[in-house]
Amino acid sequence: MMTRRHFRFFVFYPFAIITALIVMLWIATPFVAKYALKQFVEQQGNEAKIGRLSVDFFPPRIEVSNLVFRDTEQQTFSLQKATVEIAFWPLFSKRLHVTEANIEGLRIDATQRENEWIIAGINTSNYVNQDIQDRPQESEPDEAKSQNQPTAWSIKLPSFSLSDSQMDLSRQTDLSRPAKTDILKIDQISLEKIVGQGLDWQGQMAFSGGINEATLAFNSQFDYSPTQANGRFELEEAQVSIDSVRHFLPAPFNAGDGMFSISGRTNLAQSHLASDLMQFSLTDLELSMQTTQLDVSLDDNIRIATADTKVQMNSSQLNYRTDNTFSAEGDISLESAQTNLVQQNNQVTFDQFSLSLPFKSQHSKEQSAINVRSTQLSLNDLLVIFDDIRVDSKALNSTTTLELNKEETTSVGGEVTLDAQQTQISRGDNQLAFELLTFSLPVVLQRDESFTELDVSKTQLLLTNMVADFNDATIENTRFDAALENLSASLDSDGTISAAFLSQVDTQGFTFTQPAAENASHDTPTTAAFDKLVFSSPVTLEQGDLGLNVNTQETQLNVDALAVSSAEFDLENQRGNLSLDDLTVSVNQDNSLAASATTHLQSQALRLNQAGNRVRYQDFTLSSNLAVQQNIDTVSVQNSQFVLRLDDFEAVLSDEKALSFKDIHVTASALNIDQNAQQPLLVNGSEVEVSTERFDIKLSEEKRLASWNKASINDLSFRQQAQDFTVSLAQFDMENLIFSEVLTLVDGSSLPPLGHIGHITIGQLNATQEGAKIEQITLDTLKANLLLNENQQLDNLILQEADASAEQVDAEQSTRSEQPLAAESSLEVPYYVILKALDTTGDSSIYLQDESIPATLQRTLNIEALSIRDLNTQDKDQETLFTVMASHGKYTKLKADTMIWPLAEKLTLNTNIILREAELPPYSPYISNVLGYQIDSGQLDLDLTLDIDDGILNGQSRILLRELDLGGRQESNSVVKAGAVPLNIAVGILKDSNNNIDLDIPLSGDIDNPSFGWQDFLFLPLKKALYSASTSYLMQTFVPYANVISIAQFAGEQLLRIRVEPLMFDATQSELSDANTDFLSQLTALMMDKKDSQLKACGVASYQDVGQEEPSSVLDDDTRAFAIRLAQQRAENLKDFLVSEGIDSSRVFLCSPEVDLSRNSQPRVELNF
């Protein structure tokens, strides 16, 4: 039992002593610590000042405040306040529980010199070296140490903070250079809820501070164990300027300027999935990096400057397993403003740049997958300079999606779009500019070991307001739109390629301009332009072991308002269209080619000018089913269902020759071309139909060579190979043919055409290189106009000048090569013509106007029938029959039937000609040289039978001359040779009681005789017959008829002359009037009473008819011709009246009209019996 004494000695006194010692230690510790600290600091040559130092044991706590170290120059260390407190009792269970830990206002000066560090005025080099020397040698293996390690302490730190602290760092490793100073700031370091033992730790940590002007702030939370770890890290703000860390950076980075900032957060997880498999994950990753006012050089040649650039990663996740399985998902964005990248002469500058990249990726041993969702790229005010290439763009935008899957089959899918605005690309003097460019490319690709497939839904390229300058040439395009739709392509393991797609192009407002070369002889630029071009073609193709096959169902090419201009030509085309339907092309292994298509070509409103030559048309259409085959030595082109149409065509050459037509239409069931290497080219066609409308050929604006309203060829077939050809047609028709027409004379008037045919029909023609066979030719309403001038040339024959020039050229050529041409012609086979029938129908006529004679002749021969039968130039024994029926006016009739043998060695023919009531005076000038006298009046009836056998002529003519009256003697040799008796006396003697002469004249001769002439042959027998019948009686006198006729007796050649009072007319009038009623009644009664009497009517025009107030001795040709026509019309009107009153037309004949310019002359018709 413990007594009080024992308690005092063994309990109370020891406890009191221990307590006293602890209290003394507690009281002395601060003083001792202060003294020891001061002594240590003073040993370093510094001065220490301690404001307060407090040490507690229960619980253990140390508190220091206002601690300052100074050297001789400055303060090297200061501590505003520091507090540390731990729980006492947990120490006995190896648990360290820090209940309080705070440090405030810590300031430390640190200086680095060549071989030493001075921290807070304390040179640490001595302690570092001694520590290295005193460090014990570790000989125990790590495994043994790990086995001998005691149980780890557990630590609990609810809160720790370090605030308002900094380190002033000065570095001068080279004493020859100035020191570098930095300030390391710690605004706040906090540790919260730190709990750990061994390798298991958890807690929270936060930091804010910086170096110089750079700042950094972050916080984190962690929970770590060897089997798994979780943590969260948030970088609230980190800002670093180059100026704040300049001396840390190597050259040339330290010469730049700029500010960098970074912020972000993420969750980190680590876990053991198996003994040898670990997984690392980053989730909710948010990262933002930004630089402002950056201007830095990467080396001597590269410089980067940007006003603001920012990179962000949002909502991202990263997963990695140690078996090489990786996955990533997130969104990366990049924004940059006013950025400039320069490398020597190369430069990239832009005002705004933005990039958005959402992505998703998975990778393992079995598969790989990448998914990029709608990547957005945007650039504003872009400038790129690369060597001599410069690119300027107001705005550039791009969108990209990508999906890649790789397992047994690799598949790639995605789409790229590009949008560029107000862009200009230049290289030297070459330049390309456009207002807008858009491009899209959606792609799906699948591939494995046996096949590859590519699918593109729609690729499109759009350009607007494009201008390109290349080598002095300028191209402008308002809109260019190209698309490739529904592309599907595949490649099989055997090398077979197949593809299908639809290609489309739509371009508008295109112009091309190229100025003339500097050394050119002109300054006219070359230009090409069109308003719109549209192209569309769906294509399928396949290439394999057997060859290549290409097919397109409907290919279309349309061009609107095409215009091409150069110094050589100008071309305009309002619209052009090319269509290829069901196009198939096959190329075999032997390089043989086969192609077929239904083609359609159309062109509207085309104009072409070239060297003064002009061509235009309104509409051109060509279509056919085309098939082409090409082998090693053969080429075949087959055209079926061929149709060609050309409307409103006109071609004018520089020499004013012109060709025009309203319409030409050609169809054919087949047009084929075959070429064999061993044979000449073969061309053939069948069932060809040709039609034309309003066809016109002019040699000049004033001269028309030929024209027709309509023409057609039916069922034409042909075949040609080298010089051999065959042609056949069922029928040829032509309407309203006009040829050789003078449209405008010098005075503005025109002339009738040389010929006009209302309708031509040719039936069943067959022709070869040897000859032609024609079944039938029909000419309807054939009209010929023969206008002879004073030189006896046809005024309306417009080929005279051309023929003269051609004859001169032919004469020169024949002089140079007479012998070779003769030899060649001797080898030629005569070309034969077989014509079964030719007929004229309708109102046909021949009009003759001859100004080569004193009184202009104007006569119209109406052809009632003209026919040819059995013309055959191949058979010399074949006769040909010509038949003509014609009339002049209302009374002159002509009929001729001629049988001729065209191939006889000498002329052989039989002809019968019947002529009735032919007025002779108009033709007096043609026969006056033969007869010696002019014919003032008379009518001719002729019956001619003529046979020619091998050039020997025999025939008989019966001639009846009515009222033949010869005028003045024609002084010519033929008059002198005729005899002493004047012909006019002989004519008078031959007249019967009706004043007629009736003669039968035999004809004979040899046309091969050099003295034979057709004019003498026809008229000299007539003259001799008149002289031989001079036993006729004198003309009987007529008894005057009351108040109508007067009789005058004259001396000379005529004893009696019956004078009938003239029929008077008003000036310029040709029609009978009421004032003539009494005179016409008496004249009619006289001729009815005197049945055998015949009346000669001579029209007379006076000066009053031509508008003259006083007579003139001279009239111009046109005025005289007008007066002659007026006088003739008066006589014809009188004759028509008498015939209408019952007088036989053969009793009234007309003489040559006259113009009386005497002062007392009156418009009239002179009458004589």
Buried (B, 14 or more C-beta within 10 A) or exposed (E): EEEEEEEEEEEEEEEEEEEEEEEEEEEEBBEEBBEEBBEEBEEBEBBBBBEEBEBEEEEBBBBBBBBBBBBEEEBBBBBBBBBBBBBEEBEEEEBBBBBBBBBBBBBBBBBBBEEEBBBBBBBBEEEEEEEEEEEEEEEEEEEEEEEEEEEEBBBBBBBBBBBBBBBBBBBBEEEEEEBBEBBBBBBBBBBBEBBBBEEBBBBBBBBBBBBBBBBBBBBBBBBBBEEEBBBBBBBBBBBBBBBBBBEBEEEBBBEBEBBBBBBBBBBBBBBBEEEEEBBBBBBEBBBBBBBBBBBBBEEEEBBBBBBBBBBBBBEBBBBBBEBEBBBBBBBBBBBBBBBBBBBEEBBBBBBBBBBBBBBBBBBBEEEBBBBBBEBBBBBBBBBBBEEEEBBBBBBBBBBBBBBBBBEEEBBBBBBBBBBBBBBBBBBEEBBBBBBBBBBBBBBBBBBEEEBBBBBBBBBBBBBBBBBBBEEBBBBBBBBBBBBBBEBBBBBEEEEBBBBBBBBBBBBBBBBBBBBBEEEEEEEBBBBBBBBBBBBBBBBBBBBEEEBBBBBBBEBBBBBBBBBBBBBEBBBBBBBBBBBBBEBBBBBEEEEBBBBBBBBBBBBBBBBBBBEEBBBBBBBBBBBBBBBBBBBEEBBBBBBBBBBBBBBBBBBBBEEEBBBBBBBBBBBBBBBBBBBEEEEEEBBBBBBBBBBBBBBBBBBBEBBBBBBBBBBBBBBBBBBBBEEEBBBBBBBBBBBBBBBBBBBEEEEEEEBBBBBBBBBBBBBBBBBBEEBBBBBBBBBBBBBBBBBBEEEEEBBBBBBEEEEEEEEEEEEEEEEEEEEEEEEEEEEEEEEBBBBBBBBBBBEBBBBBBBBBBEBBBBBBBBBBEBBBBBBBBBEEEBBBBBBBBBBBBEBBBBBBBBBBBBBBEEBBBBBBBBBBBBBBBBBBBBBBBBBBBBBBBBBBBBBBBBBBBEBBBEBBBBBBBBBBBBBEBBEBEBBEEBEEEBBBBBBBBBBEEBBBBBBEBEBEBBBEEEEEEEEBBBBBBBBEBBBEBBEBEEBEEBEEBEEBBEBEEEEEEBEEBBBBBBBEBEBBBBEBEEEBEEBBEBBBBBBEEBEEBBBBBBBBBBBBBBEBEEBEEEBEEEBBBBBBBBBBBBBBBBBBBBBEBEBEBBBBBBBBBBBBBEEEBBBBBBBBB
